[in-house]
Amino acid sequence: MSRFQTASLILIALLVLPFSYYAMDFGQAGLRNALAEPHYLFSDDINANLMIFTHMISGGIITFLVPFQLIRPLRQRFPRLHRWSGRVIISAAIPTAIGGLIYVGLRGSIGGLPMDIGFSLYGMLTLLAAIETIRHARAGEMGKHRAWALRLFWLAIGSWLYRVHYGLWYLATGGLWSNSDFTGAFDLAQNVAFYLPYLIGVEVYLARKRYRVAVS
């Protein structure tokens, strides 16, 4: 891994840190009914509140930790730390995905059916990536493990990317094709744009890597 790639991953970890802290703080405050103002994510449904709390707390953990897992010098120098932090990430990724999926099933999302579908697919892919990452590691299939870990990386930072997309879009356009109901054209695209293009990019990268190995 080049120094640029290592520096990029460290930069991502630093950039997502405020978001991770906010997600965990917001989740616990919402569960305790201690938010300064009412928020649409929380309601009188204690089960739904518990699910979104779980989703946000565990999601904050994986968002911050996952960039460090891809830094090769850290993996090579501290393999035991890599394994244990990987277990923490998987242990957090599974409830993150399940909590989000159950919450959508109980209450739905603010953006209606299109957002329900897009976010549910996101949750299912995150759950799949987490399970496959740990399954292949335990089986000693390190090539497959690394491929699924790369997919999990982009899914784990997806919630942060979702907000980055909105921030850049509003900065560039002033919020064109977006509204408070999340039903504008940009909002509809965002239901999958914060993770699907990145996963497609991963598959292209992995396919090219396999091709180079095959022809070498």
Buried (B, 14 or more C-beta within 10 A) or exposed (E): BEEEEBEBBBEBBEEBBEBBEEBBEBBEBBBEEEEEEEEEBBBEEEEBBBBBBBBBBBBBBBBBBBBBBBBEEBBEEEEEEBEEBBEEBBBBBBBBBBBBBBBBEBBBBBBBEBBBBBBBBBBBBBBBBBBBBBBBBEEEEEEBBBBBBBBBBBBBBBBBBBEBBBEEBEEEEEBEEBEEEBBBEBBBBBBBBBBBEBBEEBEEEBEEEEEEEEEE
